[in-house]
Amino acid sequence: MSELKRTQLYNAHLAAGATMVDFGGWEMPIQYPSGIVAEHLYTRKCCGIFDVSHMGRLLIEGPERLKFLQHVLTSNAAALTLNKAQYCIIPNENGGAVDDAYLYQFEEDRYLLVVNASNTDKDLAWFEPIVKNYDCKIRNISGETISIAVQGPESGKILAKLAGVEEVTEPARNNLSILDMEGHKVWVARTGYTGEPIGYEIFLKNEDADWIWNRLMELGAKPAGLGARDTLRMEAMLPLYGDEMGIDEEGNEMPIFGLALARFAVSFDECKGDFIGRKALEKQAAAQTAFREKRGTEADLVELPKRVRPIALKDRGVMRHGMEVFYQGEKVGYVTSATMIPYYKTEGEGAEAKLLEETGKRAIGIAFIRSDIPTNAEVEVDVRGKRLKAVIPLKHVANNVPPYVIPVIAQ
Amino acid sequence: MTIIPDLKYAKSHEWVKEEGGIATVGITDFAQDALGDVVFINLPEAGDEVVAGESFGDVESVKAVSDLVSPVSGIVKAVNEELIDAPEMLNSDPYGAWIIKVEQVTDREELLDADDYEALCAEEG
């Protein structure tokens, strides 16, 4: 067995009493002594910090960097201006996903592409024969830098305090800035994987790891592990490579347009030219639109057999990855990610919404099911031999108005 | 980690206390710590038969599901219904939050005393 890799914050995790696990070859904290539920709730109410240094950080440099990215990513990188970021997928020719990624332009002359930790080597191998045809280079800076996700309603204030500024980035998702925080250079992105309307991912040099981690905690942030990262992203319907994209339980490729957010991650702009997977993706996109407009046909089911949807259990129990889903007696797919997820009960809506002290929990998750199943459909889930009632809601949370994520409880 | 001196312990990390012909069963501090936040419990009903070494229900944490294994054979006299709405009591008070009480006990698993159980936990880390 090869030795597990450790991030610069390994000792900080141990000092905080973390339970460490093997995560894709990395020894990472799954939780701290407060536990996954408390870490999830603290992120929703205040500010959770997550060590995401294990993720792959690749710099794309050289004259033809944009041309290369337009060919290998689904997004329109030409639309990305300085100090902006965009979500994207690395597609294959069939319209399946090699990985998903985030593309950042912190500097005029290079792009930063952040990919999944366990896919970094695979992605580099995938790019290698392609990048040869372009006058540009990929530089893996994962080992020289760290990254921390600072997420939750208080995250902006905490970072602003460190930087001595009013706002750390322009006040909307996907904005970037490079700031001096107490003499340390910090690359700040208003992005994240928790669904929080206010959340940041920050990048620093290795030597600043302990300093930033300790300062964030002193200012009121609390560490959260991979367990809470998973429940937060599930509640917000954010896909995880391997569960909601990649290869499904039956060994078939999961179509990129099975994901609702493919609409924002895939661009068919003319300037992208004949990028990898374009033809397949165009067909999938048309089918997704048909299903969203409730006019999907048998032909659309061929192009897009299944889609990734929220699922909420109505009977008592807990859904888990791999459990089969039935609609009108027929097996239509399976649960890709689910568990029991905590939430704060709320009062009011939108910007007026308040989180109450009282908490609840709900058995919710994500399913990969036949594309024509309507929203609010009553389905059944095979929970270890028992058929339990569940529903396909529109969403699990409302998170378009800062500062809070508001749970939407399925009826 | 807490181990109570006068309880008996199953290797599958349940504790059992026998008093006046009634065996009270719960999960140990080691078990709740390994599970993490308990968020759901499936309980048997009073009158059900339980068999030593076999599952009588399950507990689910955020991370995983785990069988509850009965340390004794007998008939369920009572179940702790408070746990249905507050399974997190298994985390906060594992030796107070009993799960089932069993009567007409006919058989027992090989049970450990506190010292041997502590050694087992040390071994399993």
Interface residues (C-beta under 8 A of the other chain):
Chain A: T19 I30 Q31 G35 I36 V37 A38 G227 T231 R316 G317 V318 R320 T339 M340 I341 P342 K361 A363 R384
Chain B: G36 D37 V39 F40 N42 E60 V62 K63 V65 E88 N91
